[in-house]
């Protein structure tokens, strides 16, 4: 179920023969030995386990009498919500949860509802803008923070960015809250993803899905706790949930593209042009981390294999570890980088250094 937009943003032209992408796709297809790329049963079993973790944490949080146990369950509930985002919402919206389109759609709608986020708006931001136009200023919405952060050297420096590597934690902590309660609504009513990109108008069914999803989320995951528990407990638990969820989401997604080793290409001409093929562009703008870490491979839903994900977005993430060797060897053959951090800590340090460099008073040179 790759999202098919009714409107494409101003086209960025990728010039190049496409030889790397066609080669790596053929080799990966052969390495799967006839297995379907999407709908891997291992992913479906993991999704079921994550769903049980999420719903179990929520129900127990509402049921237990101990305040401290309630707060601990809020923390578990937040980590489970992140796991839903990484392992269920993300794969379903890419069409990787099942080979059946309707199953992917149903799972994506349910996952977006329990997380409180608009499926339609996220799909346009992620599948249309980010995946096609990765790390390109004014096109990739992952670089847009409404002026709070400077995430690319092609963004004009302002004094408020000085020290962003220190206060970024606060912004990341409220990231999930802002998406659900502010950003979705602003984008819905303005039909703009940001100041540079507009959003295709929603159909009536898409509008109904937006309103129904928000109503169910507010009724079950916001109002119900207030009806069953003391208001003070709910407020504290809500803050624990939102801050944990916001940090865990931001500190995984940011490791893939906002690190020192990747490129931030500038586009030139009319139409704007990148002077290489799209596959090579993905290799230069994307990074992996902790690929040998079993815990990260499980929890992050393959987002630590971001290179493989960008080349094969509709593939179940449970295949990424196996195809990584093929992608790396092919990239080496074509003289392309395979950006990889051995540990999560190394990726986090690189992200911190990039934020500090881009926030400094002296402008960073394009390309980082």
C-alpha positions, 0 to 999 in steps of 0.5 A, spaced: 500 500 500 504 505 497 501 511 498 499 514 491 498 522 492 493 525 488 498 531 487 505 531 486 510 536 489 514 540 484 518 535 481 525 534 483 529 531 477 534 526 478 539 525 473 543 518 472 542 512 469 539 508 475 544 502 474 545 502 481 538 501 483 536 496 478 542 492 480 541 492 487 534 491 487 535 485 482 540 482 487 536 483 493 530 479 489 534 473 488 537 473 495 530 472 497 529 466 494 522 467 492 519 469 498 515 475 498 518 481 500 511 484 504 507 480 509 512 476 512 509 472 518 515 474 522 512 481 522 505 479 523 507 475 529 511 481 532 505 486 530 501 482 534 505 481 540 506 489 540 499 490 540 498 486 546 504 490 550 500 496 548 493 494 550 495 490 556 499 496 558 493 501 557 488 496 561 493 495 567 494 502 567 487 504 568 486 498 573 491 498 578 490 501 585 498 503 586 500 510 584 507 508 583 505 502 579 500 506 574 506 511 573 510 505 571 505 502 566 505 509 563 512 509 561 511 502 559 505 504 555 509 510 552 514 505 549 509 500 547 506 506 543 513 507 540 513 500 538 506 500 535 509 506 531 515 503 529 513 496 527 505 496 525 503 503 523 510 504 519 510 498 515 502 498 514 502 505 511 508 502 506 504 496 504 509 491 508 504 488 513 501 484 508 500 482 501 493 484 501 491 492 500 485 492 505 489 488 510 494 494 510 489 499 510 485 497 516 491 496 520 494 503 518 487 506 520 487 502 527 494 504 528 493 511 527 487 511 531 490 509 537 496 513 536 492 519 535 495 521 529 492 523 522 494 517 517 493 521 511 497 527 513 503 523 515 503 519 509 503 525 505 509 528 509 513 521 509 511 517 503 511 522 498 516 528 501 521 524 505 522 518 501 522 521 495 526 527 496 530 525 502 534 531 506 532 536 500 531 543 503 524 545 502 521 539 500 523 534 505 518 535 511 523 532 516 527 538 516 522 543 517 521 545 525 517 551 524 523 555 525 525 552 532 531 548 529 536 548 524 537 541 521 540 543 514 546 547 512 541 550 507 537 553 512 538 560 514 542 561 520 538 565 526 541 567 533 535 562 536 539 556 533 545 557 538 545 552 543 540 548 539 544 541 541 542 543 548 535 545 548 533 540 543 531 535 548 525 539 550 523 540 543 523 532 542 519 531 548 513 535 546 514 532 539 508 527 539 504 531 543 505 537 538 503 532 532 497 530 535 494 536 538 497 542 534 500 540 527 495 535 525 489 540 526 493 546 523 495 542 516 488 539 516 485 546 516 490 550 512 492 544 507 499 546 507 504 541 510 509 547 511 510 553 508 514 550 502 509 545 501 501 544 500 497 538 501 492 535 496 485 536 498 482 530 502 476 526 499 470 526 504 472 519 506 479 521 508 476 527 512 471 522 515 477 518 517 480 524 520 475 526 524 473 519 526 480 517 528 481 523 532 474 522 536 476 515 538 483 517 540 480 523 545 474 519 547 478 512 549 485 514 550 484 521 553 477 522 556 477 515 559 483 515 564 480 522 567 473 518 568 476 512 571 482 515 575 484 521 579 485 527 575 492 529 578 494 522 577 492 522 569 495 529 568 502 526 571 501 520 567 499 523 561 506 527 561 510 521 562 507 518 556 507 524 552 515 525 554 517 518 553 513 517 546 516 524 543 523 522 545 523 515 543 520 517 536 525 523 535 531 519 537 530 513 533 527 517 526 533 523 527 539 518 527 537 516 520 538 522 516 540 528 521 547 525 522 554 528 520 556 522 515 550 524 510 549 529 505 544 535 505 544 536 497 542 543 494 538 543 488 539 547 482 536 550 476 528 549 473 526 544 474 530 543 480 535 537 479 540 532 483 545 530 478 545 523 480 540 517 480 535 517 486 538 510 489 545 514 489 541 520 493 538 515 498 545 512 499 548 519 500 543 521 505 541 515 509 544 512 515 544 505 519 545 504 526 546 498 531 545 493 525 548 487 530 544 489 536 538 484 537 534 489 541 534 495 536 533 490 530 526 488 534 524 494 537 525 499 532 522 496 527 528 496 522 528 503 522 536 502 524 536 499 517 534 505 514 538 505 508 535 498 506 528 501 508 529 507 503 531 502 497 525 497 499 520 501 503 514 496 501 519 490 504 517 487 511 522 490 515 524 483 518 528 482 511 532 488 512 538 485 516 539 479 511 539 483 505 544 488 508 550 485 506 547 485 499 546 492 499 553 494 502 557 490 497 553 493 491 554 500 494 561 499 494 561 496 487 558 502 485 563 507 489 557 509 494 557 510 501 554 505 506 553 510 512 553 506 518 554 507 526 556 500 529 552 503 536 546 507 537 551 511 542 555 513 536 549 515 532 546 519 537 553 523 538 553 524 531 546 527 531 548 531 537 555 534 533 551 536 527 546 540 531 551 543 535 555 545 528 549 547 525 547 551 531 553 555 531 554 562 529 558 561 523 554 557 517 556 550 516 558 549 509 553 546 504 553 538 504 556 537 511 
